[in-house]
Amino acid sequence: MAFTSNRAAVLSALGGAKARALEIIGGMAETYAKQLCPVDTGRLRNSITHAQQDENTEVIGTNVKYAPFVELGTIHMSARPYLRPAADGHGAEYRAILENELRKG
């Protein structure tokens, strides 16, 4: 009896599921960060976005120069984190999304 390898199809399906999950998770993390972001003019909040960095990494962030000072604080201003809690604070939810996408194939 001859066996047929389905390795390529399985790896392709896994890669597609992972890419879909990362996009969903990135969008959700972006939304959470925008909800947590302190607002004065709205520039910082409106600049928050997400993108897939590589096949295993989705990043959320901003290109606004003062963003690190808001997130981390300064000697004159308390930290007002919005990115880290958006990424770290929802691990179980993000894991469930990945598992769901893997089940779909």
N, C-alpha and C positions, 0 to 999 in steps of 0.2 A: 504494500500500500504506500503510495507516494503522498507526501505532505506538501501543502502549498503554504508558503510564507506570507503572512499578512502583516508582517512587521512594518512595512512602509505605510500601509493604510492606517494602522493603529497609531504610529508615530505622528502621522499627518492629522488624524482626528484629535489626538491629545494636544498637539500644537495649536490647532484651531480653537479648541475649548479653552486652553490657557490664555490665548490672545483675547478671546471674547470676555473671559472673566476679568482680565487685567483692565480692559477698557471700561467695563461696568464698575469695577472697584475704583478706578481712577476718577470716574465721573462722580461717584458717591463721595469720595474723599474730597474732591473739589467743592462739592456742595456743602459738606460739613465745614470745611475751612472757611468758606464764604459766610456761613452762618455765625461762626465764631470770631471772625475778623472784626476788630474795632473799626468804626467808621467815622471819619471826619469829612473828607470830601468824596469818599467812595473810590478813589483811585486805586488804593491797595486792594480792596475787595474785588474790584472789576478786573484786576490784573492776574488774579489767581487762576491757574489753569493746570491741566494734567497732560502728560504725554508718555508714550511707551518709550523707555530708554533703550531697552534691548528685549530679547524674547522672554526674559524673566523679571523685568523690572518696569513698574509704572511709577512715575514721579509726579508729585504735585508741587507747585511753587509759583514764584512770581519774579519778575525782572525789575521790580521797583527797588531802587537803591536803599531806601530806608526800611524795607521789610525786615531785615535781621534785627534791627533795633527794636521794632515793635514785638517781634517774636521772643527775643532774648532779653530785652531791657537794656538799660544803660545805667550809669551811676546817677543819672537824674530822673530816670523813668523806670517804673516797674515793668517787668515782662508781661506781655499780654499774648500768650501763645494761642495760635490758631492753626498752624500747620501740623505740628507734632500731635496735638490731640485728635486732629482729623484723621491722621494716619494710624496712630497707636490706639486710639480709644474705641476702635470698632473691629478689632481682630476677629472676634467670633462671627460677626456679620460678614466680613470679607471672606473668611474661610468657608462659610456656608455658600456664598456665591460661587466660589471656585469649585466646591464639591458638586453644586447643582449643574454647572456648565460641564464638568467632567462626566456626569451621569448622562447628559444629553448627547455627548459625543461630539 
